[in-house]
Amino acid sequence: MIHDALVSQSSVDLDSLGNIWMKDFSKEQALTFKTGGFFSSWFSYSKRIKLISLNTLYYFKNNVLAESCKSNSSPGSIQLEWLESELKDVQNKESKALIIGHIPPLKIFYHENCLDKLLNLFNKYSTIISFQAYGHLHIDDFFILMHTEVPISVALISPALSPVFNPSCRIYKVDENDGSLLDYDQFYAPLNTATFDFIKEYSFKEAFGRGPLTLEYFINIKLHESKNSSLRIQRKRYRKVRY
């Protein structure tokens, strides 16, 4: 097996993972996962929020087993077509979408043609996408996603359980009616202690101020950070999970 590499369409890896997780999937979810590694699910407590999980390896430059999105038959393009159908479904139901994946949609990681097409979709459906959550970077951060120099969405980056820095986990709090992000609690397990216990590091609103966690809210934090040294220091401390 090659690190960060995944072949397209019904790979042995996807089939094996699908069989392991099958008890948690519907038949439709199992089908899309075992053929492409992506799936969607309406929140069980609310049919107004759809979670859309992307297989970001199909856009990743380092995935030597998958081509870019130049061809309509490429795995990345097939996933983009599926993603638009999912977002249309959310839009038709006047609901909201939460998008998750491993590798954030940034130029440094994605094939340019894949990123352009993905950002086009995010822009087209920006009013129904509540927020996006990714990992991969092993740090605590967020990025403002842009389309033709216009902010369209926020990508929240959760630090990792694997100890590049202190192991961590995060709990998002979402409004069950409209899918808006209410807050999140960040936890970490200090490696310099004798026992391995997760403790709360911070809640986002407690750390950065109250208010609806909209795209504009995160844009303002980025702007204030460039002018406020105490905010920069605070963000830097959280970024490496108090390591």
LINJOSUL-V551627 format. One record per residue. RES is the residue in one letter. PSI is psi in radians with two decimals (999 if undefined). D_FIRST is the distance of its C-alpha to the first C-alpha in Angstrom with 1 decimal. Layout:
RES,PSI,D_FIRST + RES,PSI,D_FIRST
//
This chain:
M,2.35,0.0 + I,2.33,3.8 + H,2.37,6.5 + D,0.44,9.0 + A,2.40,7.7 + L,2.16,8.8 + V,2.72,10.6 + S,2.65,14.2 + Q,1.81,16.3 + S,0.88,15.5 + S,2.81,11.8 + V,-0.67,10.8 + D,-0.85,9.3 + L,-0.68,12.7 + D,-0.74,14.6 + S,-0.79,13.6 + L,-0.69,14.4 + G,-0.70,17.5 + N,-0.65,18.7 + I,-0.74,18.4 + W,0.08,20.3 + M,-0.59,22.5 + K,-0.38,25.6 + D,-0.02,25.6 + F,2.57,25.3 + S,3.01,28.1 + K,-0.69,27.5 + E,-0.74,27.4 + Q,-0.74,24.9 + A,-0.66,22.6 + L,-0.86,22.9 + T,-0.58,22.0 + F,-0.80,19.1 + K,-0.31,17.6 + T,-0.40,18.2 + G,-0.12,17.4 + G,0.26,16.5 + F,2.76,20.0 + F,2.94,23.2 + S,2.77,26.7 + S,2.30,29.2 + W,2.40,32.9 + F,2.35,33.8 + S,-0.57,35.3 + Y,-0.09,38.4 + S,2.21,39.0 + K,0.33,38.5 + R,0.03,39.2 + I,2.16,35.7 + K,2.22,32.5 + L,2.18,29.1 + I,2.02,26.7 + S,2.08,23.0 + L,2.59,21.1 + N,1.61,17.4 + T,-0.20,17.7 + L,-0.41,14.2 + Y,-0.12,16.1 + Y,-0.10,18.6 + F,2.24,16.5 + K,-0.58,17.1 + N,-0.08,13.8 + N,1.69,11.8 + V,-0.17,11.6 + L,-0.06,10.9 + A,2.37,14.0 + E,3.02,17.5 + S,-2.90,20.3 + C,0.38,23.1 + K,-0.70,25.5 + S,2.48,25.3 + N,-0.28,26.5 + S,0.00,23.9 + S,2.69,20.9 + P,-0.60,18.8 + G,-0.71,20.3 + S,-0.68,23.8 + I,-0.71,23.5 + Q,-0.66,22.6 + L,-0.72,25.6 + E,-0.75,27.9 + W,-0.75,26.9 + L,-0.75,27.4 + E,-0.67,30.9 + S,-0.64,31.8 + E,-0.76,31.0 + L,-0.61,33.0 + K,-0.71,35.8 + D,-0.77,35.9 + V,-0.78,36.3 + Q,-0.76,38.9 + N,-0.51,40.9 + K,0.11,41.0 + E,0.81,42.2 + S,-2.91,39.5 + K,2.68,36.9 + A,2.45,33.2 + L,2.24,30.8 + I,2.27,27.5 + I,2.74,24.5 + G,3.08,21.0 + H,-0.98,18.5 + I,2.14,19.0 + P,2.62,22.8 + P,1.38,24.2 + L,2.62,25.2 + K,-0.59,25.7 + I,-0.43,23.7 + F,-0.61,20.4 + Y,2.62,21.1 + H,2.41,21.9 + E,-0.74,25.7 + N,-0.55,26.4 + C,-0.78,24.1 + L,-0.76,25.8 + D,-0.79,29.2 + K,-0.66,28.9 + L,-0.78,27.5 + L,-0.57,30.4 + N,-0.74,32.8 + L,-0.77,31.9 + F,-0.64,32.2 + N,-0.77,35.6 + K,-0.63,36.8 + Y,0.47,36.2 + S,-0.52,36.8 + T,-0.30,39.7 + I,-0.08,37.7 + I,2.00,34.6 + S,-0.99,35.5 + F,3.01,32.7 + Q,2.58,29.0 + A,2.33,26.7 + Y,-3.13,23.3 + G,-2.17,21.4 + H,-0.67,18.8 + L,-0.24,21.5 + H,0.31,22.3 + I,2.92,25.9 + D,1.97,28.8 + D,-3.14,30.0 + F,2.71,30.8 + F,2.52,31.1 + I,2.07,33.6 + L,2.35,32.1 + M,2.58,34.5 + H,2.04,35.4 + T,0.81,37.9 + E,0.32,38.8 + V,2.25,39.6 + P,2.30,37.9 + I,-0.39,36.4 + S,2.87,34.2 + V,2.36,32.9 + A,1.92,29.3 + L,2.33,29.2 + I,2.06,26.5 + S,2.36,26.0 + P,2.95,25.1 + A,2.76,22.2 + L,-0.62,22.2 + S,2.35,19.9 + P,1.17,22.5 + V,-0.76,22.3 + F,-2.59,25.9 + N,2.42,27.5 + P,2.55,25.5 + S,2.85,26.9 + C,2.82,27.2 + R,2.49,29.4 + I,2.03,31.7 + Y,2.49,32.9 + K,2.06,36.3 + V,2.41,36.9 + D,2.15,40.2 + E,-0.20,40.0 + N,-0.73,42.5 + D,0.07,41.3 + G,0.10,37.7 + S,2.61,38.9 + L,2.09,37.3 + L,-0.69,39.8 + D,3.03,38.2 + Y,2.62,35.3 + D,2.26,35.1 + Q,2.25,32.8 + F,2.68,32.1 + Y,2.77,30.6 + A,1.87,30.5 + P,2.28,32.0 + L,-0.21,30.2 + N,0.34,33.5 + T,2.82,35.0 + A,-0.49,35.2 + T,2.68,34.0 + F,1.69,31.1 + D,2.36,32.8 + F,2.32,32.2 + I,2.71,35.3 + K,2.21,36.3 + E,-0.86,36.0 + Y,2.81,37.8 + S,2.46,38.5 + F,-0.81,38.2 + K,-0.63,41.8 + E,-0.62,43.3 + A,-0.63,41.6 + F,0.06,42.2 + G,2.57,45.1 + R,2.83,45.9 + G,2.78,45.8 + P,2.31,43.7 + L,1.20,40.1 + T,3.04,40.3 + L,-0.74,38.8 + E,-0.61,42.0 + Y,-0.83,41.8 + F,-0.59,38.5 + I,-0.74,39.9 + N,-0.64,42.9 + I,-0.76,40.9 + K,-0.73,39.2 + L,-0.78,42.7 + H,-0.56,44.4 + E,-0.61,41.7 + S,-0.32,42.6 + K,-0.22,46.2 + N,1.90,46.1 + S,-0.64,45.0 + S,-0.65,45.0 + L,-0.69,42.6 + R,-0.76,40.3 + I,-0.74,40.4 + Q,-0.80,39.8 + R,-0.65,36.7 + K,-0.66,35.4 + R,-0.73,35.8 + Y,-0.57,33.9 + R,-0.71,31.1 + K,0.38,29.7 + V,0.84,30.6 + R,0.48,33.5 + Y,999,31.4
//
